[in-house]
Amino acid sequence: MASDKSDLLQGTLDMLVLKIVALEPVHGYGIAQRIQQISRDVLQVQQGSLYPALHRLEKRGWLAAEWRESETGREAKFYSLTRVGRKQLEAETENWDRLAGAVALIMKTAE
């Protein structure tokens, strides 16, 4: 039986993380929460996928990170989008729109 939750491909996860972080600086747990909330519980990001993605995006220079106090009073690493990350997000958004349009064309093909 198929799960109602969707697994994310690495590239798609990267794009979603960039989009969430573009809204405002946020810590890892907050990123996972927002993806789940905005997708109406369709998408859930596991820590085992999220934190490697955050490190990868930071290493590529698309995210910057700084330690700050979170809402709970604990120290947390907050991520923000860099100028290069914003350009990457724009490119990935264009590519996603093109890909989604192409898939939609195929799915609307009469059988």
C-alpha positions, 0 to 999 in steps of 0.5 A: 500500500502506498504511503500518503506521505511523499518522499522528496528527491534530493534536488527537490528538497534543496529547492524547497529548503532554499525557498523556505529560507528565502522567506526569513532566516530560520533554524533546521527544525523550523524549515522542516515544520514549514515544509510540512505546514505549507504542503498541508502535511503531504511533505515531511522532511526527516532529520536524516535528509534535512541536515545533510541538505543544509550542510550541502547548501551551506558548503555550496555557498547558497546558505549562510548560517549563524548561531542564535537563540531560538524561540525556546531560548536554546541556541540554534543554527539559523540559515539565511539565503545568500546572494548566490543562493537567491540566484540558484533558487531563481534558476531552480524555480524556472527549471521546476516550472518547465519540468512540472509543465512537461509532466502535466502535458504528458499526464493530460495525454488521452489514453 
